[in-house]
Amino acid sequence: MVITELYIRNFGKLSEVHFYLRDGVQVIRGDNEFGKTTLHAFVRAMLFGMERGRGRAASRDAFSRYEPWDNPGGYAGVMRFTCGGRSFRLERNFARQTKHTSLICEDDGEELSVEHGDLEMLLGGMTGELFDNTVSIGQLKARPGQELSDALANYAANYYETGGGEYDLSAALKHLEEKRKSAQKELRAEVRASEERRQNLLQQCRYLEEDMKRLDQEYKDAVQNCAEDQTEEEVASRSVRKETSPGVYARGLVLAAAGLLAICAGLAALTAGRTGVLIVCLMAGVILATAGVRTAAADARKKNRGESEERKQVWELERIRSEQREKRIRYENLQEQYEESDRSERQLRLEEKCRALEKAASELEKAARVTGDGMERRVNRRASEIFAAVTAGRYCTLETGGQGEITVWDGIRKIPAGRLSRGTIEQIYFSIRMAASEILSEEPMPVILDDVFAFYDDKRLESVLKWLSRQEKQVIILSCHRREEEILQSIQGASRSGDRPDET
């Protein structure tokens, strides 16, 4: 890919500015505050877009930093570039209300879709994060970040396992971690719910225990009211015997019989002509018969009241017994549920899911370490070649460790990077970035260097520029000094005169 033109309509401090670029190494020089970093940010925004942050972060993000104050509606620009032998025109409007992106092939007028990944395809799968960690180097930002390690791990997994470029190892691990956290959250919720259910069952058991104690006391009190030391069966049998006893109406029958005898005696006296005796006998008979009937009725009422009371007592005992049996059955069922509610089926499934996700992540990380070792050797090998070239052969190799340790070999001893000068460390980072970009990028991307040579002496700078001049890619150097331009002109002049630069 080669950027041929940049038109900045409004972006940060730059407005209505054109930059025309070519293939190979070139320098864009400008004093401080010229807008070199703004231009660098514009290239990135055109290639990968720019999203506005949310909340407090929105006031410090790139969108707000470069949004024009005077004309926010004109927050836009155009980039022309060639890729795969074809020319393209990329236009973006970053404004909040009129945000728009278009990508057109200028050879045939075909309109491509950025939204559906056509630009990403032209960029060879390069992402904004990978761009920032390889070919794009800003001021005092030579050291690549964690994103480069993730990208190399992804590439290693693809290269050794799938043979393709569609597998994103870091995204897979992130997805597994999110799934594991989600499952653990569900598991914790299920454990809490299960514990609440168990506590609820336990509380119900306690309530039933109290109810059964109360019913036991009620039963004892009811039996005591029936008769001292008598049981429910004894009270019931006594009630039956009373119902069948003939002596209940005895007094009333005797009086009624005496009344009838007196009436009969009076009738006998009538036949004998004894009228006075008749009257006395009739009066006595009526009185006795009436008294007998009343006595029998009173005895019957008394008997019925007694039987009713005893029946109520029996019924009360039966009610208490029935409620006790019901409470006992319910209590036993709750006890059984409590014993079986230690871990629910859903909890067991979630526990198994968490174990499976943890194992999957562990196996994936293990595979990444195995494949990553090969990728690390590959990057180290290419970075060593570049490092030897840009240091004019002073150092033969460099090695990066799994924990970020870097050592270099000068032919005699290994030297930790921390003991080297800042300029040499900058060259190490440069070499690693360039090696990674060659391995990870399917399409050669422009290299953008924004005032990155502040710690380079002239000899180091010449070595780097010589190496860059030999690469078949576009290099854009943004600088506030003249020396990059002067050294580059010297190298290019020597090349045109037939004196090739050293191939160290």
HELIX and SHEET records of a PDB file:
HELIX    1   1 LYS A   36  PHE A   48  1                                  13    
HELIX    2   2 GLY A   55  SER A   59  5                                   5    
HELIX    3   3 ALA A   62  TYR A   66  1                                   5    
HELIX    4   4 PRO A   72  GLY A   74  5                                   3    
HELIX    5   5 ASP A  118  LEU A  122  1                                   5    
HELIX    6   6 GLY A  128  ASN A  133  1                                   6    
HELIX    7   7 GLN A  146  ALA A  157  1                                  12    
HELIX    8   8 ASN A  158  THR A  162  3                                   5    
HELIX    9   9 LEU A  169  CYS A  226  1                                  58    
HELIX   10  10 GLU A  232  THR A  244  1                                  13    
HELIX   11  11 PRO A  246  TYR A  249  5                                   4    
HELIX   12  12 ALA A  250  THR A  271  1                                  22    
HELIX   13  13 THR A  275  GLU A  340  1                                  66    
HELIX   14  14 GLU A  345  VAL A  390  1                                  46    
HELIX   15  15 ALA A  417  ARG A  419  5                                   3    
HELIX   16  16 ARG A  422  LEU A  440  1                                  19    
HELIX   17  17 ASP A  458  SER A  469  1                                  12    
HELIX   18  18 ARG A  483  ARG A  496  1                                  14    
SHEET    1   A 6 LEU A  14  TYR A  20  0                                        
SHEET    2   A 6 VAL A   2  PHE A  11 -1                                        
SHEET    3   A 6 ALA A  76  CYS A  83 -1                                        
SHEET    4   A 6 ARG A  86  ASN A  93 -1                                        
SHEET    5   A 6 HIS A 100  CYS A 105 -1                                        
SHEET    6   A 6 GLU A 111  LEU A 112 -1                                        
SHEET    1   B 4 VAL A  25  ARG A  29  0                                        
SHEET    2   B 4 VAL A 475  SER A 479  1                                        
SHEET    3   B 4 VAL A 447  ASP A 450  1                                        
SHEET    4   B 4 SER A 136  ILE A 137  1                                        
SHEET    1   C 3 THR A 397  THR A 400  0                                        
SHEET    2   C 3 ILE A 406  TRP A 409 -1                                        
SHEET    3   C 3 LYS A 414  PRO A 416 -1                                        
END                                                                             
